[in-house]
Amino acid sequence: MQVGVPAPEALILPDPSLRFARTAARLVSLSIGHPMADWLGFMARLASAQHAAAGALPSPAVPSLALIEAAVQARRPPLAPEDRPREPEWRAALAAMLDSVDVSLLPTPARRAAEALQRREVDSVDRLADDFLRDALAAEDAAEALYVAAALQVHFTRQAAALPAAALRLLPQRGLCPCCGSTPVSGMVTEAATPRGARYLHCSLCATAWNHVRAVCITCGESGKLSLQGIDGDAGVVKVETCGACGTYAKTIYQARDMAADPVADDLASLGLDVLAAEAGWSRHAANPLLLAVG
């Protein structure tokens, strides 16, 4: 009797108790000997603060099962920020995160941004969150918005983890997160999961992972003009998948090359690939929210 290859899970909800701790540990590891070691160290401290915040808060509010099922029936993500008011508990995540980070260890611009954010009125902080979620940030707000983005990641990750996985479905726009509708930070070709070699996109906001067919552009859905490119002589953990049909690229991380690879940390540590891709004329599919810290 021949046993078929099992189909990959359609989506995998995040585990807030592990998500940020793994990113922090990976960033520390990747920072050793890295030309951007100081910046990666700062991002590791930020991820550690996210982990502390994720573990310090009570259970998050999530939509009712009826609302979740209605959203899924309408082919909408149940946590889409534009479809429902944002719970004020996200500010508790921001406060817990800022309380847990040792500002004395932060670079001067990052410390000043954290202090300025703490002086803002509640309405002003909420407007900053709105601008971030609408991709409408003013350049002068980018430094403070980094912490807002990190807190929103904590908030939405905790909410996504509380959703009933059995009630969820992939979206018609396969390049968008089925839980919150955000773009992926990167894709990972798995080695630990069954079946091996499946590609999962990892949400930049709520950390949900969802299956996406390999060799298909996550931006335009075409497959005829794709190419994988990397840096000669490196370990090959991270490559860019470029699409000649739409002119975009996305990061692909190969777990088989390093079982400790992390979709967020390895994306941040491979910023050199983004520079090379941009110089060659490619546009990134979607930005990593934590790259607000660059520049």
N, C-alpha and C positions, 0 to 999 in steps of 0.2 A: 504494500500500500504506500503510495507516494504522498508525503505530507507537504502541503504548499507553504510558501513563505508567508508568515503572518503580515497583515497590513499594519502600517505604523499607526499609533494613536493619532487621532485628528488634532488634539490639543492637550497640553499639559499645563495645569494651573501651577502658579508659583508657590514656593514654601518660604514665607517671610523670615522664618527662623534660620534659614540657610542662605537665602539669596544675597544679602548684603555682606554677610560674613565671608562668603566664598569670594566675592569680588574684592573685598579688602585684602584677604590673604593673597590672592593672585596678583594684585597690584604691588604688594610688598615684594613678592618674588620677582616680578618682572622689572621692578625698579633697580635691582642690583646690576650695576654696570651699564645701565641704560643712559643714553645721552640726555634724556628728560627725567632723570631720577628724582630730582626735587619736586617736580610737578606731579609725577606719579605717586610720590610719597604723600603729597597733599591730598590727592584723590583717594588714596588708601585711608587717610584719616577721615575724610568725608564719608566714605563707605562704612567705616566703623561707627561713625555717628549715626548713620542711617540704621545700622543694625541695632544700636542701643535704643533708638527711637521706636523701631518696629517691635521690640520686646517690652517696651515700657507702657504701652497703651492698652486700654480695654478693647474688647472685640469691636470691630468696625460696624457701622450701619451699612446694610446692603439692600438693594431693591427686593420687594416681595417676590415670591415665586411666580405670581400672576404677572407682575410687571416684567420679569425676566422672560417668561414664556411669550408675552406679547411682543417684546423687542425681537426675540429670536424669530417669531412668526413673520415680523415685518422685515426680516433680514437686516436688523440693526444691532450693534453691540450694546449689551445691557448697561454698560458703564460709560457710554459715550458722554464726555463732559458737556457737549452742546445740547444733549437731550434731557438733562436732569440737573437740578441745583446741586452745587457742590456742598457736601456736608462740612460744617465748621470744624469738625474734628481734624481736618487736614492741618489746621493751624496748631493743634496740639502736637502733631508730628513735627512741625517746624520748630516749635518751642523746645521739644524734647531733644531734637537733633542739635540745636544751637547750644542747649545746656550741656550736652555731653561732649562737645568738641572743645579741646583745649585751645582757645584762641591764641595763646602765647606761642604755640607751635606753628601757627599759620603764617604764610608769607604776608608781608605788610599789606598789599592790596586786598588780599582775601580777608584779613582781620578787620580792616576798615569797612569792607562791604558787609561783613557780619554784624559789626557794631551799628552801622547805618540802618541795616534792616531791622534790628531790634528797636530802634528809635521810631520806626514808622508807625502810623496809626493803623488800626485793624483794616479799615476800608482801603487804605493805600496798599497794604499787603495783599488783600484780596484782588485788587485791580492788577497788581503785578502778576498774580497767578492767572487771572483771566487773559492777560496779554501773552503770557507764556503759552497757555493752552491754545490760543488762537494764532500763534506764530506771528504776533504783532508787537514784539518787544522793541522798545527804543534802545539804541546802542548804549546810552548812558545808564540804562538799568541792567545791563547784562551781568555785571559782577554780583549784584544782590540777587538777581534772578537765578543764579546758579543754585543758591541755597533753597529758593522756592521750588525749583525744578526737582532738587533732591528730596525735599519733603513731600512733594506730590508723588514722586515715585514710591515713597514709603506708603503713603495713603492709598494709592491705587493698587499697589501690590497686595496690601492687606485685604482690600475689598475683593480683588480678583480671587484670592485664595479662599474666600468664604462663599464663592459662587458654587451652585450645584453643577458639576462638570457634565453630568448626563443630560442636562437641559440645554447645553450650549451647542452651537453649530458654527462651522466656518462661514465667513462672509463671502458673498459673490466676488468682492474685491479681495482676492486671496493674498494680496500684499499688505493687508491691514489686519490688526489684531482683532480676533473675534470677541474679546471681552470689552475693550475700551475704544477700539477703532484707530489706535495710534499706529505709526509706522514702526518697523523693526529697527533695532540698533545694529543687528548683524544676523547672519544665519550660521547655524552650526550643523556640520555633517557628523552625525553621532557615531560613536563606537560602542558606548556602554548600553544603549537602548536596543530593543528588538523591533524591527530588523536593523542590523548594522547598516550604516551608509545612508539612512534617511536624513533629509534636511529639515531642520526646524528653524523657523524665524523666531526671534526673541524680541518681545515688545519693549520699546524704549521707555514706556511709562509704567505699565503694570506687571512686566516681567513674565507674562503668559508666553508659552512657546506653542507654536502651531506648525503643523506639517505643510510643507510647500514642495511641490515636485522640483527635482533638480533639473538643471539645464533649461530652465524657463525663467525669463527675466521677471523679477518681482515688481518691476515698475510698469512694463507695458504688456507682459504676457507672451512676448515673442521668444522663439528659441533658435532661429536660424543664424543669428549674428552674435552669439555669445562667445566670450573668450575668457579664460582664467589667466590672470597675470599675478606674478609675485616678484620678490626681490631675489636675484640669483645668489645662491650660497647660504641663504638663511634656512631655518628649520622647516619652512613651508607650513607653519601652523595657520597663518592668515594669508589669504589671497583675495584679490578683487576680481569680481565677475563683471566684466564690461559688456554692454549691449550696444552693438552698432546700429540697431534699429531706432533706439530712443536717445542714445548718447549718455546713458547713466551707468553708474557702477554701484555695486553693493559688496560689503565684506562677507566672505565665507571663511569660517573657522573649522579646521579639521581636527576633531577630537582624537583621532587615531595618532596624530603627530605629537599630541601632549594631552594626557587624560586630565590634567589640571586646568586646561583651557577654559576660559570664562567669556561669555558673549559680550559683556561690558568691558571688563578689564583688558582683554586682548584687543578689542577695538581701540581703546584709548592708547594702548602701548604701541599700536601700529600706525600712528599718525603719519609716519613717513610715507606709508603707502598712499594715504590720502593726498599728500603733497605731490607725489609722483603722478597719481591719476589726474589731479587737477591740472598739472603742467602739461599733460598729454591731451587735455581738452575734455575730459570726462566730468560729469556732474554727479555728485553723490545722491543716491536715491533718497535719503533722508538723514538729517544730522543726528548725532548722539547729543542728547540734551546737556550732558555734562561737558561738552566742548564749549559751552558758554564761558568756561574758565580760560579758554585760550585767547590770548590777545589782551 
